């Protein structure tokens, strides 16, 4: 009788007694397995710069992108610049600016750092205070519908109930958002930006990325009060009074939860182009650098962190950390430099910037773009998107048809065409790079 076990054929005798032969194993011929994720070949040829520039020139001149197109392409292995089109001229970056904040957070706070949210005792026995720690991923559901690995209010509430004296009924929840200060929206934000489907007033206390309901797009105009109401519900006292205020000095801690590591938060901020999460990370960079925890202080902190990391910040002028402000200015050469530094390892602790880039045709803000990757090279393009009125950008990495890793950054900040046309033109640039032998 033949028995198949774990891919090996065994010959098993069917008879018993003294004349039964011993079982004999016979291994099948198995071909060598190809690697699932193969490393890039070290001998892949470098594209010829003039040929590559000739391929991209008509694409960068597409009418949908308008006259203000800045672009740079860099060969990661050699550091050589293959294309430079006004790369040092500051442009409006839109959400490609999130790359700056992500690098600043990773290099300043460290990839393993976490953000803490606490509940402390209030001024009276029936009062508790939710002290915002600048973690907007705190979740009303377990698990979070938006931020995998996020802390939950269920966990926090269970700790609070266990810390309160037996028989205590909470009747009042105070929300302390004093960790952040200054205006709740940034210069250059439009009147319809916060609240909207993509942004909210930036406060130190929020749940589910300041969303009105978990897993949905609409953001709240009162994130702090929403968080307090959510804690009250988790404590089983949904009718409790919720108000903004301050924690008493020296109040004992009743419960505490921590966010996912900063590396994960940076990935989530980039993949989903999450303005609220990115602004919170920028505030923590300001805290770490001893600067005011405001939009202005955060912008100064992000710029300073990048400079300290060895990046050239000439021409950078930020009003926020997310790129939602029309007042922001960033040269695309900086976008390319920080991506190249993350890719070649010369920028320590920044690898999460690459793993957070949306993958064309697969996830994040590129889920419905770039489906026509070159045959045999799915996921060849990975890039951060940027979109504002008249501004369209794409900055990331691409593996060429020859297997060479390139970094690219393209921003058009005077685009006259529709969003669909401009994004299509940028996708054509990325696809041309992916298909390029350019020799």
Backbone torsions as a table, in degrees:
resi	resn	phi	psi	omega
1	UNK	NA	139.0	178.5
2	UNK	-103.8	131.5	178.9
3	UNK	-123.5	130.7	179.2
4	UNK	-99.1	120.1	179.4
5	UNK	-135.2	116.7	177.5
6	UNK	52.4	46.6	172.6
7	UNK	77.2	8.5	-179.2
8	UNK	-123.3	129.2	177.6
9	UNK	-84.9	128.7	176.4
10	UNK	-114.3	136.0	173.9
11	UNK	-92.6	116.9	-176.1
12	UNK	-113.9	126.2	179.0
13	UNK	-64.3	142.0	-179.3
14	UNK	-95.6	-18.4	-179.2
15	UNK	-99.4	162.4	178.0
16	UNK	-109.8	-167.5	176.0
17	UNK	89.1	-178.1	-174.8
18	UNK	-69.3	-24.0	-176.4
19	UNK	-91.1	6.9	178.9
20	UNK	-70.8	128.4	-178.9
21	UNK	-75.1	156.9	177.5
22	UNK	-72.5	146.5	178.0
23	UNK	-63.9	141.2	-178.5
24	UNK	-126.6	125.6	-179.5
25	UNK	-86.4	139.9	177.4
26	UNK	-131.1	112.3	-175.9
27	UNK	-81.7	139.2	178.0
28	UNK	-76.8	160.8	173.9
29	UNK	-81.6	117.3	-178.4
30	UNK	-117.7	122.2	178.9
31	UNK	-68.0	155.4	178.0
32	UNK	-61.8	137.1	-178.5
33	UNK	-82.4	137.3	174.7
34	UNK	-76.8	145.4	179.3
35	UNK	-64.0	141.4	178.6
36	UNK	-71.7	-44.0	176.8
37	UNK	-120.5	92.1	-176.6
38	UNK	-79.7	143.1	175.6
39	UNK	-69.9	155.2	176.8
40	UNK	-66.7	139.6	179.3
41	UNK	-67.9	136.7	-177.9
42	UNK	-74.4	-14.2	-177.0
43	UNK	-102.9	10.2	179.6
44	UNK	-60.8	133.2	-175.2
45	UNK	-71.1	147.9	177.2
46	UNK	-80.6	132.2	175.3
47	UNK	-59.6	145.8	176.3
48	UNK	-77.4	124.1	-173.2
49	UNK	-57.3	-48.9	179.5
50	UNK	-61.8	-37.5	179.2
51	UNK	-67.1	-44.2	178.7
52	UNK	-61.6	-44.3	179.0
53	UNK	-61.0	-38.9	177.9
54	UNK	-64.8	-35.6	178.0
55	UNK	-67.4	-39.6	-173.2
56	UNK	-86.7	-23.2	-174.1
57	UNK	-52.5	-50.0	-179.5
58	UNK	-68.5	-27.3	179.5
59	UNK	-73.5	-39.5	177.8
60	UNK	-71.3	-18.4	178.0
61	UNK	-93.8	11.5	-179.3
62	UNK	-57.5	134.4	-178.6
63	UNK	-54.6	-32.4	-177.9
64	UNK	-65.3	-20.4	-179.4
65	UNK	-91.1	-16.8	178.3
66	UNK	74.8	-171.2	-172.6
67	UNK	-84.4	-16.3	-172.4
68	UNK	-98.4	57.4	-176.7
69	UNK	-99.4	121.5	173.7
70	UNK	-112.7	138.7	-175.2
71	UNK	-151.0	149.4	172.2
72	UNK	-148.3	141.4	175.0
73	UNK	-127.7	131.8	-176.3
74	UNK	-128.1	135.9	171.6
75	UNK	-81.7	118.3	-171.9
76	UNK	-64.5	-45.8	-173.4
77	UNK	-63.4	-41.2	-177.4
78	UNK	-96.9	-19.7	-174.6
79	UNK	78.7	4.3	-178.1
80	UNK	-74.0	139.2	176.8
81	UNK	-85.0	119.8	-178.1
82	UNK	-93.3	-23.6	178.0
83	UNK	-151.2	134.3	176.7
84	UNK	-138.4	107.1	176.8
85	UNK	-120.1	96.0	179.8
86	UNK	54.8	36.1	-173.1
87	UNK	-67.8	-24.2	-179.0
88	UNK	-92.0	-2.8	178.8
89	UNK	-81.8	124.6	179.0
90	UNK	-62.1	135.4	178.6
91	UNK	-130.8	165.6	174.2
92	UNK	-74.2	116.6	-169.1
93	UNK	-84.9	-16.7	-169.3
94	UNK	51.7	-143.2	-171.7
95	UNK	-75.6	-3.5	171.2
96	UNK	-64.4	-17.5	176.3
97	UNK	-63.7	-20.6	177.5
98	UNK	-60.9	-24.7	176.3
99	UNK	-61.8	-37.9	179.3
100	UNK	-64.2	-47.0	-179.1
101	UNK	-65.5	-39.7	179.3
102	UNK	-61.5	-45.6	178.9
103	UNK	-64.5	-42.3	179.5
104	UNK	-61.1	-42.8	-179.9
105	UNK	-66.7	-43.7	-178.3
106	UNK	-66.2	-40.5	-176.9
107	UNK	-82.1	-22.9	-179.5
108	UNK	-91.7	-49.9	-176.9
109	UNK	-85.6	-31.6	-175.5
110	UNK	95.7	143.5	-176.5
111	UNK	-61.5	-27.6	-175.0
112	UNK	-91.1	-6.0	-178.1
113	UNK	-64.1	152.9	177.1
114	UNK	-130.7	162.2	-179.2
115	UNK	-110.5	132.1	-173.0
116	UNK	-104.6	136.1	170.6
117	UNK	-115.2	134.0	-177.0
118	UNK	-127.1	161.2	167.4
119	UNK	-123.3	130.1	179.3
120	UNK	-121.4	166.0	178.3
121	UNK	-67.8	145.4	-179.6
122	UNK	-89.9	-167.9	-177.7
123	UNK	-74.5	-19.4	178.9
124	UNK	-129.9	160.0	-176.5
125	UNK	-59.7	-25.4	-177.2
126	UNK	-96.0	12.1	-176.8
127	UNK	-118.2	139.4	172.3
128	UNK	-126.5	156.4	-177.8
129	UNK	-123.6	121.9	174.1
130	UNK	-86.7	113.8	-176.3
131	UNK	-100.9	108.6	-177.9
132	UNK	-67.8	132.8	178.1
133	UNK	-108.7	16.9	178.8
134	UNK	75.9	27.7	176.5
135	UNK	-113.6	97.6	-178.4
136	UNK	-77.4	-1.4	-178.8
137	UNK	-84.9	-6.9	178.0
138	UNK	-48.6	128.6	-165.1
139	UNK	-111.0	139.8	172.9
140	UNK	-80.2	-15.2	179.3
141	UNK	-115.1	159.1	177.8
142	UNK	-129.1	106.6	3.0
143	UNK	-82.5	174.4	177.6
144	UNK	-62.7	142.9	177.7
145	UNK	-83.4	-11.3	-175.1
146	UNK	-122.8	-35.5	-173.2
147	UNK	-122.0	91.5	178.2
148	UNK	-54.9	134.1	179.3
149	UNK	87.6	3.6	-177.5
150	UNK	-73.4	152.0	173.4
151	UNK	-69.6	159.0	-176.3
152	UNK	-122.3	151.0	175.2
153	UNK	-67.4	-29.1	176.8
154	UNK	-59.3	-44.4	178.6
155	UNK	-63.9	-47.1	-178.6
156	UNK	-62.2	-44.1	-178.9
157	UNK	-65.8	-37.5	178.4
158	UNK	-62.2	-39.9	177.7
159	UNK	-64.9	-41.8	-178.9
160	UNK	-63.1	-46.8	179.5
161	UNK	-59.8	-39.3	180.0
162	UNK	-71.2	-21.7	-178.7
163	UNK	-91.0	-23.1	-179.1
164	UNK	-75.9	147.8	175.7
165	UNK	-57.7	145.4	-179.8
166	UNK	-55.2	137.4	177.9
167	UNK	87.4	-2.5	-180.0
168	UNK	-71.7	133.2	173.9
169	UNK	-114.5	120.1	178.9
170	UNK	-77.7	125.8	179.0
171	UNK	-116.0	-7.7	-177.1
172	UNK	-147.0	131.4	176.0
173	UNK	-118.5	120.7	177.3
174	UNK	-101.3	140.1	179.6
175	UNK	-111.8	118.0	-179.6
176	UNK	-105.0	106.7	-179.8
177	UNK	-108.9	26.5	-172.1
178	UNK	-73.2	-6.9	178.0
179	UNK	-61.3	-36.2	176.2
180	UNK	-101.1	151.3	179.4
181	UNK	-139.1	177.8	177.7
182	UNK	82.4	-172.7	-179.4
183	UNK	-58.8	152.4	-178.5
184	UNK	-86.6	-13.4	175.4
185	UNK	-131.1	158.9	-171.9
186	UNK	-97.1	155.7	169.5
187	UNK	-57.1	137.8	-178.7
188	UNK	91.4	-7.2	171.8
189	UNK	-81.2	142.1	177.5
190	UNK	-79.8	162.0	-179.2
191	UNK	-62.8	-22.3	179.4
192	UNK	-96.6	7.2	-175.8
193	UNK	-79.0	-31.3	-175.6
194	UNK	-142.5	110.4	5.3
195	UNK	-86.7	156.8	177.3
196	UNK	-157.9	-164.9	177.0
197	UNK	-80.6	-8.6	-173.3
198	UNK	-129.2	-3.3	-179.1
199	UNK	-157.0	163.1	179.8
200	UNK	-148.8	165.7	170.4
201	UNK	-55.4	137.5	-175.0
202	UNK	-89.9	112.6	179.9
203	UNK	-127.5	162.4	-178.9
204	UNK	-77.6	-10.4	-179.2
205	UNK	-125.9	123.8	179.2
206	UNK	-161.5	161.1	175.1
207	UNK	-127.7	145.5	176.4
208	UNK	53.5	41.0	179.9
209	UNK	64.4	30.3	-178.7
210	UNK	65.3	25.2	177.1
211	UNK	-78.1	147.8	178.5
212	UNK	-64.0	-42.8	176.7
213	UNK	-134.3	145.1	-178.0
214	UNK	-58.0	136.7	174.5
215	UNK	81.4	-5.1	179.6
216	UNK	-103.4	172.2	-174.0
217	UNK	-87.2	-37.9	-172.3
218	UNK	-58.8	131.7	178.9
219	UNK	-101.6	158.1	-173.1
220	UNK	-92.1	153.3	172.4
221	UNK	-90.5	-3.6	180.0
222	UNK	-139.6	66.7	-174.6
223	UNK	-58.8	-38.2	-178.3
224	UNK	-64.5	-48.1	179.1
225	UNK	-64.2	-37.1	176.2
226	UNK	-60.3	-41.9	179.8
227	UNK	-64.5	-41.3	178.1
228	UNK	-63.2	-42.6	178.3
229	UNK	-64.4	-37.5	178.6
230	UNK	-66.1	-38.4	176.4
231	UNK	-65.4	-42.8	178.3
232	UNK	-58.1	-43.3	178.7
233	UNK	-63.5	-41.4	-179.9
234	UNK	-66.7	-28.4	176.5
235	UNK	-80.0	-4.7	-179.9
236	UNK	83.3	16.9	179.3
237	UNK	-128.3	64.3	-174.8
238	UNK	-61.9	-17.7	-179.9
239	UNK	-92.0	3.0	-179.9
240	UNK	-62.9	149.1	176.1
241	UNK	-68.9	135.8	178.0
242	UNK	-121.5	129.4	-177.8
243	UNK	-148.0	154.3	173.8
244	UNK	-81.0	144.0	-178.9
245	UNK	-176.5	-156.6	-177.1
246	UNK	-129.8	149.8	176.8
247	UNK	-76.5	141.7	175.7
248	UNK	-61.9	146.2	177.4
249	UNK	-60.6	132.2	176.7
250	UNK	71.9	14.5	-178.1
251	UNK	-63.5	136.2	179.9
252	UNK	-68.0	145.4	179.8
253	UNK	-79.2	131.4	179.1
254	UNK	-100.6	-21.5	-179.2
255	UNK	-172.5	154.1	179.8
256	UNK	-153.6	140.3	175.3
257	UNK	-134.0	155.7	-178.1
258	UNK	-122.9	148.5	179.9
259	UNK	-71.5	172.4	166.4
260	UNK	-63.0	161.5	179.4
261	UNK	-58.2	153.8	-179.8
262	UNK	-55.7	-34.2	177.6
263	UNK	-58.5	-42.7	178.6
264	UNK	-68.7	-40.5	179.3
265	UNK	-62.9	-40.4	178.1
266	UNK	-63.7	-42.2	177.3
267	UNK	-59.8	-46.1	-178.1
268	UNK	-65.7	-37.5	178.9
269	UNK	-64.5	-38.1	-178.5
270	UNK	-77.6	-47.5	-175.3
271	UNK	-59.2	-45.6	-178.4
272	UNK	-95.3	3.4	-175.6
273	UNK	48.8	54.9	-172.9
274	UNK	-86.5	106.1	-177.6
275	UNK	-65.6	-42.3	-176.6
276	UNK	-65.6	-46.7	179.5
277	UNK	-64.0	-41.1	179.7
278	UNK	-64.0	-42.4	179.0
279	UNK	-63.8	-35.9	177.8
280	UNK	-65.3	-41.2	177.0
281	UNK	-62.5	-40.3	178.5
282	UNK	-61.6	-39.0	178.1
283	UNK	-63.2	-36.3	179.2
284	UNK	-71.3	-29.6	173.0
285	UNK	-65.0	-40.6	177.0
286	UNK	-62.3	-44.1	177.5
287	UNK	-57.4	-47.0	-176.7
288	UNK	-65.6	-28.8	-178.4
289	UNK	-97.1	7.5	175.8
290	UNK	70.0	29.7	-179.1
291	UNK	-107.7	162.2	178.1
292	UNK	-55.9	138.8	-175.5
293	UNK	-90.7	64.4	-178.0
294	UNK	-128.0	177.5	173.9
295	UNK	-60.4	-44.6	-178.8
296	UNK	-64.5	-46.2	179.8
297	UNK	-64.9	-37.3	179.1
298	UNK	-66.4	-42.2	178.4
299	UNK	-61.8	-42.1	177.7
300	UNK	-64.5	-39.6	-178.4
301	UNK	-66.8	-43.3	179.7
302	UNK	-62.4	-45.3	179.9
303	UNK	-62.5	-43.4	179.2
304	UNK	-64.6	-38.8	179.4
305	UNK	-64.5	-40.0	178.7
306	UNK	-66.2	-40.6	178.1
307	UNK	-63.0	-43.2	178.9
308	UNK	-64.3	-26.8	177.9
309	UNK	-79.7	-0.7	176.7
310	UNK	95.1	11.1	-179.9
311	UNK	-93.3	146.1	179.5
312	UNK	-82.2	113.8	-177.0
313	UNK	-103.8	19.7	176.2
314	UNK	-57.4	129.6	178.6
315	UNK	88.2	-5.1	-178.9
316	UNK	-79.3	130.4	174.0
317	UNK	-141.3	112.7	-175.6
318	UNK	-114.8	143.9	172.0
319	UNK	-112.6	-12.2	177.8
320	UNK	-153.0	-176.4	179.9
321	UNK	-104.3	-9.0	-171.8
322	UNK	-104.0	-16.1	-175.5
323	UNK	85.7	6.1	177.8
324	UNK	-71.7	-23.0	-178.8
325	UNK	-76.4	134.6	174.3
326	UNK	-73.7	-8.6	179.9
327	UNK	-86.2	-11.9	-177.8
328	UNK	-66.9	145.5	174.5
329	UNK	-138.4	129.8	-179.4
330	UNK	-145.7	130.3	172.4
331	UNK	-71.6	142.4	179.3
332	UNK	-68.3	-18.8	176.2
333	UNK	-62.3	-33.5	176.8
334	UNK	-69.2	-40.8	176.7
335	UNK	-58.5	-45.4	-180.0
336	UNK	-66.1	-40.8	-178.2
337	UNK	-63.5	-44.4	-177.3
338	UNK	-71.7	-33.2	175.6
339	UNK	-67.8	-40.9	178.1
340	UNK	-65.2	-39.0	178.3
341	UNK	-65.4	-38.3	176.1
342	UNK	-67.2	-36.4	-176.5
343	UNK	-75.1	-37.0	-177.3
344	UNK	-94.9	-0.7	175.8
345	UNK	85.5	0.2	-179.4
346	UNK	-76.3	-13.1	176.3
347	UNK	-106.3	97.2	-173.1
348	UNK	-60.3	145.4	173.2
349	UNK	68.0	11.3	-173.3
350	UNK	-103.0	9.9	-174.0
351	UNK	-63.3	-26.9	179.9
352	UNK	-64.1	-19.1	175.0
353	UNK	-62.6	-40.5	-179.7
354	UNK	-72.5	-43.4	-178.8
355	UNK	-70.0	-17.6	177.3
356	UNK	-88.8	-7.6	180.0
357	UNK	-66.7	132.9	173.7
358	UNK	-58.6	143.3	179.6
359	UNK	-99.2	126.3	-175.6
360	UNK	-57.3	129.1	178.3
361	UNK	74.7	9.5	-174.8
362	UNK	-130.1	-54.5	-173.5
363	UNK	-147.0	174.0	176.8
364	UNK	56.6	-145.8	-176.5
365	UNK	-77.7	0.8	172.3
366	UNK	-111.3	12.3	-176.1
367	UNK	-58.6	-35.2	-178.0
368	UNK	-107.8	20.5	178.7
369	UNK	-129.8	147.3	175.2
370	UNK	75.7	27.1	179.8
371	UNK	-65.3	-21.5	-176.3
372	UNK	-94.9	49.6	173.7
373	UNK	-55.9	155.1	177.4
374	UNK	-54.5	141.7	-179.8
375	UNK	-53.4	133.5	178.6
376	UNK	82.8	1.0	-179.1
377	UNK	-133.0	56.7	178.1
378	UNK	-63.7	142.7	179.7
379	UNK	74.4	19.5	-178.4
380	UNK	-66.6	-27.0	-178.9
381	UNK	-109.6	126.6	176.4
382	UNK	-133.8	122.2	-171.2
383	UNK	-157.4	151.5	172.6
384	UNK	-85.9	131.2	178.2
385	UNK	-90.1	163.5	174.0
386	UNK	-151.1	126.3	-177.7
387	UNK	-143.4	122.2	167.9
388	UNK	-137.2	176.1	178.9
389	UNK	-62.1	114.1	-180.0
390	UNK	79.4	4.4	-178.8
391	UNK	-126.2	128.3	178.8
392	UNK	-141.5	130.6	-177.3
393	UNK	-139.8	159.4	176.8
394	UNK	-152.0	125.1	-178.4
395	UNK	-143.9	124.7	-178.4
396	UNK	-177.4	-148.2	-178.7
397	UNK	-120.4	155.2	176.9
398	UNK	-147.4	139.8	173.8
399	UNK	-100.9	121.8	-177.1
400	UNK	-72.5	170.2	178.4
401	UNK	-60.2	-24.9	178.5
402	UNK	-88.5	-2.4	179.0
403	UNK	89.4	19.8	179.4
404	UNK	-95.6	133.4	179.7
405	UNK	-87.9	122.9	177.9
406	UNK	-119.8	154.6	169.5
407	UNK	-111.2	140.2	178.4
408	UNK	-139.5	152.2	174.6
409	UNK	-145.5	125.6	179.5
410	UNK	-134.6	127.5	176.1
411	UNK	-133.4	128.7	174.0
412	UNK	-114.1	107.9	-175.4
413	UNK	-107.9	17.9	172.1
414	UNK	-138.5	43.2	-175.6
415	UNK	-76.8	123.8	-178.0
416	UNK	-90.1	-14.9	-172.9
417	UNK	-83.7	-177.5	177.5
418	UNK	-72.5	161.9	178.1
419	UNK	-58.0	-43.7	-178.9
420	UNK	-62.4	-42.5	-179.2
421	UNK	-67.0	-42.8	-178.7
422	UNK	-66.9	-43.1	178.4
423	UNK	-64.6	-37.9	177.1
424	UNK	-62.8	-38.6	178.5
425	UNK	-66.0	-40.0	176.4
426	UNK	-65.8	-39.4	178.3
427	UNK	-63.6	-34.5	176.9
428	UNK	-63.4	-38.0	177.3
429	UNK	-63.3	-47.9	-179.6
430	UNK	-63.6	-41.2	179.5
431	UNK	-65.0	-37.5	178.7
432	UNK	-64.7	-38.0	176.7
433	UNK	-65.2	-42.3	-179.7
434	UNK	-64.7	-34.1	-178.9
435	UNK	-87.1	-2.8	-169.3
436	UNK	-79.1	128.8	159.7
437	UNK	-94.7	-44.1	170.9
438	UNK	52.9	50.8	178.1
439	UNK	-132.7	NA	NA
